[in-house]
Structures are given as structure tokens and as C-alpha cells.
């Protein structure tokens, strides 16, 4: 019997053009074989939970973690002052600015991270955050962006310098203003519009979460995270921690929704890395739904447009 070679074909159907492609990942998902951060369990792993501010603006007078540290399974409590000693209390953002990892003196929004508790189990950490006592002095709050620009509004970003007297952070221009004004002036009709887009949240099915796994022998960090931008994460982690990028591996597993909200690096991620560096053990953190919606991933500010 002779088998003759069959001619190859380059029709659009075979080349993958001109028709819908079948999904390849469905079989393992519908059989429960997806791998999300919640599914990843590493040897000797511990858990982290976060103490959050009930105030939108307040001065931190003191933090007392004595009772929490005495609870079963609790290994450490990390505060802003702890991070300040290592220069880790601020981190860069994707917009070229910087943001707090943990506050040292003031909280600036409700549910902001104030301290972190690391314990042997998830439930021990969750119990212990209620035993961290923070003495707050409430400060004036403003929630309207236009009122925030008024002369008597409380100034939040004092880190921008002692002469910072207002909340105006960004000014950006593009194009030729004079030519634009001339074009509008010469138009037969000009239609002015005002557009307001309220604050939104991406509300993914899976909240933010990570596992920081620092190997003190190999001086290597494995960072498991639900992220859309692993290379950005590696760069930011290196900038914040001082660990060379060549010694950092960022691993993304399956992601339960992102929509851009899982591109930035969030404070909880950096805190978990600090905890792993401190303890020499894998540290897992997953925010709950309330944390995610109140201070978590991908919140967008109010937008006011004049066109």
C-alpha cells in the first residue's frame, strides 16, 4: 500500500483568518481545573490581612499592636513607621507620581491601608487585625473636586513640598491653543457641551491577591499575582525593594477579570513582599469584596469635561 503525500492548504480557514476561533481554555475551566491565586498553596505559607482606616482623613496619633502580637499564630505586625525605616512607605505609580504603601502620619481616604498583620492562618490574621488599636484624630474632609481647589480646602499631598498650598496636582496641555480658538471663532456654529462621568469601579469577579515568596538562600523573589501587566510589576517591585529585576519572577495565573484594574501595583502587594522579606516565608494576601470595592483595584475618579 502506497501512502501519497497530501498537498498542504493555506486557506483562510486553516490559517485562522476570516472565521471565528474556537476557545481553547474552556475544557479545564468548566471542569474546575482553573488556577487562580486562591488555588495556589506553597509550602510553609503564611497569611496577611490589612488594618484599614474608618476615616477619610485623619492623623494617626499612635498604633498599638501589643494585643494582636500576643494572639495565637500571629507572627508580625507591619506599620508605616516600619516601612519608613527602610524607605518603603512610598512607591512609584504608573502615572509618574507616587503613592503611600502605608501611611506614617495621616490617612487620606476611607479604607486606606494602615497596618498589616501576618499570621499562620487566614483566620488568625483576620481576627488579629481587630486587635490592632489605632488612635486617630479626625481631620476635615472634602469630597467635591471643585471644593478641593478652594483656598480653604484641606491639603492632602503635603509630601509635594512645604510650599504646597492647594490640591491642584496635574496640568497637561496638547495641541495649538491659538489655532484651536481661531478655528472655533471662524466656525458657522459652535456647540458647547458639559459631560460628567461619575466615579466607577471595574468590579471583577476575582479580587486582587498575591503570594510573595522570597528565598533568602537564593536571594530570589517569586511573586504570584492576578495581574495584567507582569513586566510592569517586576520593574516597580525592583524600584521599590532594590531587588534586581533578574532576581524577580512574576507569575500570573488565571485572572477572574481585569478590565485595566489589574495593571497598577497596589499597596497590599508591596506589603506582602516586605512581609516575605522579613519572615523568609511565602506570604499570601487576598482582599475581600468590601476591601476591593471601597479601596481596591481600578477605581476611577469623577470626570468633568467641557468641550
C-alpha positions in Angstrom: 0.0 0.0 0.0 1.4 3.3 -1.0 0.7 6.5 1.0 1.0 9.6 -1.1 1.8 13.0 0.4 -1.2 15.2 0.7 -1.0 18.7 -0.6 -0.9 21.4 2.1 -3.5 24.1 2.1 -3.3 27.8 3.1 -7.0 28.6 3.0 -8.2 31.2 5.5 -10.0 28.5 7.5 -6.7 26.7 8.2 -4.7 30.0 8.6 -7.0 31.3 11.3 -8.4 34.2 9.3 -11.9 35.0 8.2 -13.8 32.9 10.7 -14.3 32.7 14.5 -11.7 30.8 16.5 -12.7 28.1 19.0 -11.8 28.8 22.6 -9.0 26.5 23.9 -9.2 27.2 27.6 -12.9 26.2 28.2 -12.5 22.5 29.0 -10.3 23.0 32.1 -12.4 25.9 33.3 -15.8 24.0 33.1 -14.2 21.1 34.9 -12.9 23.2 37.8 -9.3 23.0 36.7 -8.6 26.7 36.6 -5.7 28.0 38.7 -6.3 31.3 40.4 -4.3 32.9 43.3 -6.8 31.4 45.8 -5.8 27.9 44.5 -2.1 28.3 44.9 -0.7 26.9 48.2 3.0 27.0 48.8 5.0 25.0 51.5 5.4 26.9 54.8 3.0 29.7 53.5 1.5 32.3 55.9 -1.4 34.7 55.5 -1.6 38.5 55.7 -4.6 40.8 56.4 -4.8 44.5 56.5 -6.0 47.1 59.0 -7.9 49.9 57.2 -8.9 53.4 58.2 -12.6 54.1 59.0 -11.8 57.8 58.3 -11.4 59.6 55.0 -8.9 62.0 56.5 -7.3 61.6 59.9 -4.0 62.0 61.8 -2.5 58.8 63.2 -1.6 59.5 66.8 -0.5 56.0 67.7 -0.8 52.3 66.7 -0.8 49.7 69.4 -0.3 46.1 68.2 0.5 44.6 71.6 -2.7 42.6 71.9 -2.5 41.4 68.3 1.0 40.2 68.6 0.0 38.1 71.7 -2.7 36.2 69.8 -2.1 32.6 68.6 -0.4 32.3 65.3 0.4 36.0 64.8 3.9 36.4 63.5 4.3 40.1 62.8 2.5 43.5 62.5 3.9 46.0 59.9 3.2 49.7 60.1 4.1 52.8 58.1 6.9 53.6 60.5 8.4 50.2 60.0 8.4 50.8 56.2 9.7 54.3 56.7 12.9 53.0 58.3 13.6 51.1 55.0 12.4 53.8 52.7 9.5 51.7 51.6 6.5 53.7 52.8 6.0 55.3 49.3 6.1 53.7 45.9 6.0 55.0 42.3 2.8 54.9 40.2 2.2 54.2 36.5 1.2 57.9 36.1 4.7 59.1 37.1 3.6 60.1 40.6 4.0 58.3 43.9 1.6 56.9 46.5 1.7 55.6 50.1 2.3 52.0 50.8 1.4 52.6 54.4 0.8 56.0 56.0 3.2 57.3 58.7 1.3 60.4 59.9 -2.1 60.8 58.0 -4.6 58.7 56.2 -6.1 60.3 53.1 -9.1 58.2 52.1 -11.5 55.8 53.8 -10.4 52.2 53.9 -6.8 53.2 53.3 -4.2 50.6 54.4 -2.9 51.5 57.9 -1.1 48.3 59.1 -0.7 44.6 58.1 -0.9 41.5 60.3 0.9 38.3 59.3 -0.3 35.0 60.9 0.0 31.3 60.3 -3.6 31.0 59.0 -6.1 33.2 57.2 -8.5 33.3 60.1 -5.8 34.1 62.7 -4.8 37.1 60.6 -8.4 38.2 60.1 -9.1 38.0 63.9 -5.8 39.8 64.7 -6.5 42.9 62.6 -9.3 43.7 65.1 -6.8 43.7 67.9 -4.6 46.4 66.4 -5.7 49.7 68.0 -5.2 52.9 66.1 -5.7 56.2 67.7 -7.0 58.6 65.1 -7.5 62.4 65.2 -10.2 63.1 62.5 -9.4 65.9 60.1 -11.5 68.0 57.7 -12.9 66.1 54.7 -13.8 67.3 51.2 -15.3 65.0 48.6 -16.1 67.5 45.8 -13.2 68.1 43.3 -14.1 71.7 42.8 -14.3 72.4 46.5 -11.0 70.7 46.9 -9.5 73.5 44.8 -10.8 76.3 47.0 -8.4 78.3 49.1 -9.6 76.9 52.5 -9.7 73.2 51.4 -7.5 70.8 53.4 -4.3 70.0 51.5 -3.6 66.3 51.2 -0.4 65.9 49.3 2.0 67.7 51.7 4.7 65.4 50.5 5.0 67.6 47.4 6.8 70.3 49.4 6.3 72.7 52.3 5.1 75.4 49.9 2.3 73.1 48.6 -0.8 75.2 49.4 -3.5 73.5 47.3 -4.7 70.2 45.9 -4.0 71.0 42.2 -1.8 68.1 41.2 -1.7 67.9 37.4 -1.8 70.3 34.5 -1.4 68.9 31.0 -1.8 70.6 27.5 -1.6 69.3 24.0 -2.0 71.0 20.6 -2.1 74.6 19.5 -4.5 76.7 21.7 -4.4 79.8 19.5 -5.2 77.8 16.3 -8.0 76.0 18.1 -9.5 79.2 19.3 -9.2 80.7 15.8 -10.9 77.6 14.2 -13.8 77.8 16.7 -14.2 81.6 16.1 -14.4 81.0 12.3 -17.0 78.2 12.7 -20.5 78.7 11.4 -21.8 77.1 14.6 -20.2 76.1 17.9 -21.9 73.6 20.2 -20.6 73.7 23.8 -21.2 70.6 25.9 -20.5 69.6 29.5 -20.0 65.9 30.3 -19.9 64.4 33.8 -18.8 60.8 34.3 -19.1 59.7 38.0 -16.7 57.6 39.9 -16.7 53.9 38.8 -15.2 50.6 39.8 -14.3 47.7 37.5 -15.8 45.1 39.9 -14.0 42.0 38.6 -15.2 38.5 39.8 -11.8 37.9 41.3 -10.5 40.5 43.8 -6.8 41.4 44.0 -4.4 38.9 45.5 -0.9 37.7 45.6 1.7 35.4 47.1 5.2 36.8 47.8 7.8 34.1 48.1 11.3 35.4 49.0 14.0 32.8 49.0 16.7 34.1 51.4 19.2 31.5 50.3 19.0 32.1 46.6 18.1 35.8 47.0 15.3 35.4 44.6 11.6 36.5 44.7 8.8 34.6 43.1 5.7 36.9 43.0 2.4 35.2 42.2 -0.3 37.7 41.3 -3.5 38.2 39.5 -2.1 40.8 37.1 -2.5 42.0 33.5 1.0 43.6 33.5 3.6 41.2 34.9 6.6 43.0 33.4 5.4 46.3 34.9 5.1 44.6 38.2 8.7 43.3 38.0 10.0 46.8 37.3 8.1 48.5 40.1 8.9 45.8 42.6 12.6 46.2 41.7 12.4 50.0 42.1 10.7 49.8 45.5 12.6 46.9 47.0 16.0 47.3 45.5 15.9 43.6 44.3 17.4 43.4 40.8 14.9 42.5 38.1 16.9 39.5 37.2 16.2 38.1 40.7 12.4 38.6 40.4 9.9 36.3 38.7 6.3 37.5 38.4 3.9 34.7 37.7 0.3 35.4 36.6 -2.2 32.6 36.9 -5.7 32.6 35.6 -7.4 36.0 36.1 -11.0 36.4 37.1 -11.5 39.7 35.3 -9.2 42.7 35.0 -10.5 45.4 32.7 -7.4 47.5 33.4 -7.9 47.4 37.1 -5.1 44.8 37.5 -2.4 46.8 35.8 -1.3 49.0 38.7 0.7 47.8 41.6 -1.3 48.2 44.9 0.0 48.7 48.4 -1.1 45.2 49.6 1.3 43.7 47.1 4.3 45.7 48.3 3.4 45.0 52.0 3.3 41.3 51.3 6.7 41.4 49.7 8.1 43.2 52.8 6.5 40.6 55.0 8.1 37.8 53.0 11.5 39.5 53.1 11.1 39.9 56.9 9.9 36.3 57.6 11.7 34.4 54.8 8.4 32.6 54.1 5.7 32.8 51.4 3.1 35.4 52.4 -0.4 35.2 50.8 -2.9 38.1 50.7 -6.3 38.2 49.1 -8.6 41.2 49.7 -12.3 40.6 50.4 -15.1 42.0 48.4 -15.7 45.0 50.7 -12.0 45.9 50.6 -12.0 45.6 46.8 -15.0 47.9 46.3 -14.0 50.5 48.9 -10.3 50.9 48.3 -9.1 48.2 45.9 -8.3 47.8 42.3 -9.1 50.2 39.5 -11.3 52.9 41.0 -11.7 55.9 38.7 -12.2 59.4 39.8 -15.1 61.7 38.8 -14.5 63.3 35.4 -15.8 66.7 34.3 -15.4 67.6 30.7 -16.1 70.9 28.9 -15.9 70.5 25.1 
